[in-house]
Amino acid sequence: MKKKTKEFQAPKGTYDILPDTQPYWEKFYKTAKELAQDYGFQKIDLPMFEDYELYARGTGATTDIVTKQMYVLKTPGGHTFALRPEFTPGIVRAYLQDGLSNMPQPIKLFSFGPLFRYEQPQQGRYRQLYQFDLEAIGDKEPILDAQIIQFCVHLLRNLGLKKINIQLNSIGCPQCRPAYRRSLVDYYRSRKSKLCPDCQRRLKENPLRLLDCKEEKCQLVKSQAPASIDYICPDCKNHFKKVLEFLDELEIPYFLNSSLVRGLDYYTKTVFEIWMDGDEKASGISLGGGGRYDDLIEELGGKPTPAVGVGLGADRIILAMKKEEVRTPSLFNPKVFLVQLGDMGKKKSLKLFENLHQAGIVAAESLSRDSIKAQLKIADRLGVKFSLILGQQEALDRTIIIRDMATGAQEIVSQDKIVEEIKKRLSK
């Protein structure tokens, strides 16, 4: 009996970005990159894996990302690394290691690429996901919080997503948060039996994470929980008030969400998430989120340095673009089509293709086909203006037939003059 060959598939929670989807990705990254540069952000690229401790200390040892979702790698040399589950700790590490703290502040950085989280896959939630990340490091002013949110709204509108809403909260600072934490623990302790097993653990280890839970029974308990905004100190209250005033000035609509804390331990003061209208209950997945992290750099060994950032989920935004039927430009817009016949025509057409490319003329071809009828059919489907027909006789005569695809008119031109002739005709 013949042994059955294993059929390989993409790992669970990952997917292939196929050619018909590439225009969405090109549009997303090009738009995001150009806008980030217009806002004064500079690109930074980071390793896809870092020291495990960077995330344990930065992201938070008791967060779901570190305890449940990280891909941990142990090397033969005894080192423990993790595939990056988020950008911010790596950017902070680079800020400290590479002397960026010595540059004029604030320094504004952006990055794009894959992240890795061992999550339960569903639409918009993957084990290899892509994010566009912005960080503004070295300034405590609330106007930077507002500018980061302004960028998000600006980008999404440029991508054709108009129906978005911003959810905002302030979770205070290390000075005022302990009082809120005590109130939260007191509230949940008497309701412990109504919580899921994870939240019973969170109550002991990290009470703020109780507000992150998506379990239905925990949502009911959360609805009556104390609000962090009622416990923040005057400094945090003033900071948040100014952020809201800037957003009002920008006419950016927002909603105050008292249970929004984000899933990472390093956040202070402002936190926010971006949603498509109506998606909060429909999908439970935001397009992105971020906030201020004024203590993280000190936690990772630097001087006290305020910072604010955001991560935008490219996968989710592209799903939203498809749902909204956002138009994307074609990545391939040929102006001419090369039709070749016979061995000599094939050989000459390769050189002609190169000459056209060097002249900046985008050409299409179907070199594996021999039928002139089939090739002209492809040319017609692509909508090119001219087809260049190169057969055995034309190869011998050093000529080419130019066919006007609109009228069907044909003209014989010397191969030496074809590039200039096509340029002249395309310019009309």
C-alpha positions in Angstrom: 0.0 0.0 0.0 1.3 3.4 -0.9 2.1 5.6 2.1 -0.1 8.6 2.4 1.7 11.9 1.9 1.2 14.4 4.6 -0.7 17.5 3.5 0.9 20.6 5.0 -1.2 23.6 6.0 -0.5 27.0 7.6 -0.2 26.7 11.4 -3.4 27.2 13.3 -4.0 30.9 13.8 -2.0 32.1 10.8 -3.0 32.7 7.2 -1.4 33.4 3.8 -1.7 36.9 2.4 -2.6 36.1 -1.2 -2.1 38.2 -4.3 -5.7 39.4 -4.5 -5.4 40.8 -0.9 -2.0 42.5 -1.4 -3.5 45.8 -2.7 -5.2 46.3 0.7 -1.9 45.7 2.6 0.0 48.0 0.2 -2.6 50.7 0.7 -2.6 50.3 4.4 1.1 50.4 4.9 1.8 53.2 2.3 -1.0 55.4 3.8 0.2 54.7 7.4 3.9 55.2 6.7 3.4 58.5 4.8 1.0 59.9 7.4 3.4 58.9 10.3 6.2 60.7 8.6 4.0 63.8 8.0 3.4 63.7 11.8 7.1 63.7 12.5 7.6 60.0 13.3 10.7 58.1 12.2 10.8 54.4 11.3 12.5 51.9 13.6 12.8 48.1 12.9 13.3 45.7 15.8 14.2 42.0 16.2 11.3 39.6 16.2 12.5 38.0 19.4 13.8 39.6 22.6 14.9 38.5 26.1 12.0 36.9 27.9 12.5 39.1 30.9 12.0 42.3 28.8 8.3 41.3 28.4 7.9 39.8 31.9 9.1 43.1 33.4 7.7 45.4 30.7 4.4 44.0 29.6 3.7 42.6 33.1 4.5 39.2 34.6 0.8 38.5 35.5 -0.8 39.7 32.2 -2.4 37.2 29.9 0.1 38.0 27.2 3.0 36.9 29.4 1.3 34.0 31.3 -0.7 32.5 28.4 0.1 33.9 25.0 3.9 34.3 24.6 5.9 31.9 22.4 9.0 31.2 24.5 12.3 29.9 23.0 15.1 28.2 25.0 18.4 28.1 23.2 21.1 25.4 23.5 23.2 28.0 25.3 20.6 28.3 28.0 19.1 31.7 27.0 15.4 32.3 27.2 13.8 34.4 24.5 10.3 35.2 23.4 8.8 36.0 20.0 7.6 39.6 20.4 3.9 39.8 21.4 3.9 43.6 21.2 6.2 46.5 20.1 6.5 48.9 23.1 9.0 47.0 25.4 11.3 46.4 22.4 11.2 50.1 21.4 11.9 51.1 24.9 14.9 48.7 25.0 16.2 50.3 21.8 15.6 53.8 23.2 17.9 52.9 26.1 20.4 50.7 24.4 21.0 52.8 21.2 21.3 56.3 22.8 18.0 57.6 21.6 17.5 59.2 25.0 20.3 61.5 24.1 18.5 62.9 21.1 16.2 65.9 21.2 13.0 64.9 23.0 10.3 63.9 22.4 11.5 61.3 19.9 8.7 60.0 17.8 9.0 56.4 16.3 6.9 54.1 14.3 7.3 50.4 13.4 5.4 47.8 11.4 5.5 44.0 11.3 4.3 40.7 12.8 3.7 39.9 16.4 3.0 36.5 17.9 0.5 35.5 20.5 -0.9 32.1 21.4 -4.5 33.1 21.3 -7.7 31.2 20.5 -8.0 32.0 16.7 -11.1 33.7 15.3 -11.7 36.3 12.6 -9.5 39.3 13.5 -7.6 37.5 16.2 -4.6 35.5 15.1 -1.5 33.9 16.5 0.6 35.8 14.0 -0.8 39.3 13.7 0.4 42.5 12.2 0.5 45.9 13.9 1.4 49.4 13.0 2.9 51.0 16.1 3.6 54.6 17.1 5.5 55.8 20.2 6.2 59.4 21.4 8.9 59.2 24.1 10.2 62.0 26.3 7.3 64.4 26.9 4.5 64.4 29.5 2.2 66.9 27.8 -1.4 65.8 27.2 -1.3 67.3 23.7 0.8 64.2 22.6 -2.0 61.9 23.9 -4.4 63.8 21.7 -2.1 63.9 18.7 -1.7 60.1 18.8 -5.5 59.7 18.8 -5.7 62.3 16.1 -3.3 60.3 14.0 -5.4 57.1 14.4 -8.6 58.9 13.3 -6.8 60.6 10.4 -5.3 57.3 9.2 -8.6 55.4 9.4 -10.5 58.1 7.6 -7.8 58.1 4.9 -8.3 54.4 4.5 -12.0 54.9 3.9 -13.2 54.0 7.4 -15.5 56.8 8.6 -17.7 55.1 11.2 -15.3 54.9 14.1 -15.5 55.8 17.7 -12.9 56.4 20.4 -13.3 55.0 23.9 -11.3 56.7 26.6 -10.5 56.4 30.3 -7.8 57.5 32.8 -6.4 54.8 35.1 -4.4 57.3 37.2 -0.8 57.0 38.3 1.1 55.1 41.1 0.1 57.8 43.6 -3.6 57.5 43.1 -4.1 54.0 41.8 -3.7 52.1 45.1 -6.9 53.7 46.4 -8.8 52.6 43.3 -7.2 49.1 43.6 -8.5 48.7 47.1 -12.0 49.8 46.2 -12.0 47.3 43.3 -10.8 44.4 45.4 -13.4 45.2 48.1 -16.1 45.2 45.4 -15.0 42.0 43.7 -14.2 40.1 46.9 -17.8 39.8 47.9 -18.7 38.6 44.4 -15.8 36.2 44.0 -18.1 33.1 43.5 -19.7 34.8 40.5 -16.3 35.1 38.7 -14.6 32.8 36.2 -11.5 30.9 37.4 -9.2 33.4 35.6 -10.8 36.3 37.3 -10.6 34.6 40.7 -6.9 34.4 40.2 -6.7 38.0 38.9 -8.4 39.2 42.0 -5.4 38.1 44.0 -2.6 38.8 41.5 -3.6 41.8 39.4 -7.1 43.3 40.2 -7.1 45.8 37.3 -7.1 42.8 34.9 -10.6 41.9 36.2 -11.9 44.7 33.9 -10.4 43.1 30.8 -12.4 39.8 31.1 -14.7 39.0 28.2 -16.6 36.2 30.0 -20.3 37.0 30.0 -20.8 36.3 33.8 -17.8 38.6 34.6 -19.2 41.3 32.3 -22.3 41.4 34.5 -20.2 41.9 37.7 -18.0 44.5 35.9 -21.0 46.7 35.0 -21.4 47.9 38.6 -17.7 48.0 39.5 -16.1 51.2 40.8 -14.8 53.7 38.1 -11.1 54.6 38.1 -12.0 58.2 37.1 -13.5 58.7 40.6 -10.2 58.0 42.3 -7.6 59.8 40.2 -5.5 62.5 41.8 -5.8 66.2 40.8 -2.7 66.0 38.5 -4.2 63.0 36.6 -7.6 64.6 36.5 -6.1 67.8 35.0 -4.1 65.8 32.4 -7.2 63.9 31.3 -9.3 67.1 31.2 -6.8 68.6 28.8 -6.8 65.5 26.6 -10.5 65.8 26.3 -10.4 69.5 25.5 -7.9 68.9 22.7 -10.2 66.2 21.2 -13.1 68.5 21.5 -11.1 71.2 19.6 -10.3 68.6 16.9 -14.0 67.6 16.8 -13.1 64.0 17.4 -16.1 62.2 19.0 -15.3 59.9 21.9 -17.0 57.9 24.7 -15.9 57.7 28.3 -15.5 54.0 29.3 -15.0 53.6 33.0 -14.0 49.9 32.7 -11.4 50.5 30.0 -7.9 49.6 31.4 -6.1 47.9 28.5 -4.4 44.5 29.0 -0.9 45.7 29.8 0.6 46.6 33.2 2.6 49.6 32.2 -0.2 52.0 31.3 -0.7 55.2 33.3 -3.2 58.1 33.0 -4.8 58.1 29.5 -5.9 54.8 27.9 -8.0 54.5 24.7 -9.3 52.0 22.1 -10.6 52.6 18.6 -13.7 50.7 17.4 -15.8 50.5 14.3 -19.3 51.7 15.2 -21.4 48.8 16.4 -18.5 46.4 16.6 -18.0 46.4 20.4 -20.7 43.8 20.9 -20.6 42.3 17.4 -17.0 41.3 17.3 -15.5 42.2 20.6 -12.3 43.2 18.8 -11.0 46.7 18.6 -9.0 48.2 15.6 -6.3 49.3 18.0 -5.5 50.9 21.3 -2.9 52.5 23.4 -2.2 55.0 26.1 0.4 56.7 28.3 3.2 54.7 30.0 5.2 57.2 32.1 6.9 54.6 34.3 7.9 51.9 31.9 11.3 53.3 30.9 12.3 53.7 34.5 11.1 50.1 35.2 13.4 48.9 32.4 16.5 50.7 33.8 16.3 54.2 32.4 15.6 57.6 33.9 12.0 58.6 34.6 10.7 59.3 31.1 7.1 60.0 30.1 5.8 58.4 26.9 2.6 57.6 25.0 1.9 55.2 22.1 -0.6 53.1 20.1 -0.8 49.8 18.3 -3.1 49.5 15.3 -4.1 46.0 14.2 -3.5 45.8 10.4 -5.3 42.5 10.0 -8.4 44.0 11.6 -8.3 47.2 9.8 -8.0 45.4 6.5 -11.0 43.2 7.3 -12.9 46.4 8.0 -11.8 47.9 4.7 -13.1 44.8 2.9 -16.3 44.9 4.8 -16.8 48.6 3.9 -15.8 47.8 0.2 -13.0 50.3 0.2 -11.5 50.6 -3.3 -7.8 49.8 -3.7 -5.6 50.8 -6.6 -4.3 48.0 -8.8 -0.6 47.2 -8.1 0.0 46.3 -11.8 -1.1 48.7 -14.5 0.6 47.7 -17.8 0.5 50.1 -20.7 1.6 47.6 -23.4 1.5 43.9 -23.9 4.2 41.8 -25.6 2.8 39.2 -28.0 5.5 36.7 -29.1 5.3 33.8 -31.6 8.0 31.1 -32.2 11.4 30.5 -30.6 13.0 33.6 -32.1 10.1 35.8 -31.1 10.4 34.5 -27.5 14.1 35.2 -27.4 13.8 38.7 -28.7 10.8 39.5 -26.4 12.8 39.0 -23.2 15.3 41.7 -24.3 12.5 44.0 -25.4 10.8 43.5 -22.0 14.0 44.7 -20.3 14.4 47.7 -22.6 10.8 48.8 -21.9 11.3 48.4 -18.2 14.4 50.5 -18.2 12.5 53.2 -20.1 9.8 53.2 -17.3 7.2 51.5 -19.5 5.2 48.9 -17.7 4.7 45.9 -19.9 2.7 42.7 -19.5 3.3 39.4 -21.2 2.3 35.7 -21.4 5.6 34.1 -22.6 4.3 30.5 -22.1 1.5 30.9 -24.6 2.0 30.4 -28.3 -1.4 31.4 -29.7 -1.6 35.0 -30.9 -5.4 35.0 -30.3 -5.0 33.9 -26.7 -2.4 36.5 -26.0 -4.4 39.3 -27.6 -7.4 38.2 -25.4 -5.2 38.6 -22.3 -4.1 42.0 -23.5 -7.6 43.1 -24.1 -8.6 42.0 -20.6 -5.7 44.0 -19.0 -6.9 47.1 -20.8 -3.5 47.9 -22.4 -3.3 50.6 -25.1 -0.9 48.8 -27.4 0.2 45.3 -28.1 3.7 44.7 -29.6 3.7 41.6 -31.8 7.0 39.9 -32.3 7.1 36.7 -34.5 9.7 34.8 -36.5 9.5 37.2 -39.4 9.7 40.3 -37.3 12.7 38.8 -35.4 14.5 38.3 -38.7 13.6 41.7 -40.1 14.3 43.5 -36.7 10.8 45.0 -36.8 7.8 44.9 -34.4 4.1 45.3 -35.2 2.4 47.9 -33.0 -1.3 47.1 -32.6 -3.7 49.8 -31.3 -6.0 47.8 -29.0 -8.8 50.4 -29.3 -9.0 50.5 -33.1 -7.2 47.3 -34.2 -4.9 49.4 -36.5 -1.4 47.9 -36.9 1.9 49.5 -37.9 5.3 48.0 -38.5 8.2 49.8 -36.6 11.9 49.1 -36.4 13.0 47.4 -33.2 15.7 50.1 -32.7 12.9 52.8 -32.5 10.2 50.9 -30.7 10.9 52.3 -27.2 10.8 55.9 -28.4 7.8 55.3 -30.5 5.8 53.8 -27.6 6.8 56.6 -25.3 5.6 59.1 -27.9 2.2 57.3 -28.4 1.6 56.9 -24.6 2.2 60.6 -24.1 -0.6 61.7 -26.4 
